[in-house]
Amino acid sequence: MKVSPIQFLRQVRQEVKKVTWPTRKEVMQVTTVVLIIVALAAAFFFFVDVVLAWAVKLILRVGV
């Protein structure tokens, strides 16, 4: 079933009115949580990278 562009835009407006938008406080809270998790993940992967680099250097030094 084809819908005209004008009818489509009307339907979009009706659907957007049904959306429950988050409050500013909710957005700030979720953003803070995301930034904390990203920072923890970055620190974890940095630590793993340092340990693996150290292990590889140790293995290559011993093998020579």
N, C-alpha and C positions, 0 to 999 in steps of 0.2 A: 504494500500500500504506500503510494507516494504522498508525501506531505509537502505543502507549499512552504517556501522559506518563511513567510509571515506566520503561518500556523506553527511551524517549528519553533520560532522565536517566542511565540505565546506559550507554548508548552514548556520551553526552557524557563521562562519567567515564573510559571506556576510551580515548577519543581524547585527552583532556587528559593522560593518563598517557604518551602517545607523544610529547608535545611536548618538545623540547629547549629548556629555558629558559636565557637568557643569564646568565653570571655577573655579579656586582656590578661587577667590573673591566671587563667588556665593555660593560655599560650606561654606566658612567662615561666610557669612551673614546668611545663613539658619541655620547653627549650632548655631550661636549667638542667633537668634530668638528662636530656640528650647530650649536652655539652660535658657533663660529668662522666657519663658512660664513655663518650668518645675519648676523653682525656685518660680514663683508666685503661681503655683498650690500647691507646697509643703507648702508654707507659709499659703495659704488659708486653706488647710486641717489641718495644725497644729493649726491654730486659732480655727477652728470648733471643733477639738478634745479637746482643752483646755476648750472651752465654754461648750461642752457637758459633760466633766468630772466634771466641776464645778457644772453644773445643777444636775447631778446624785448624787453627794456628798450632795448637798443641799437637794434634795428630800429624800435621805436615812436618813439624819440627822434629818429632820423634822418628818419623819414617825416613828422614834424610840421613 
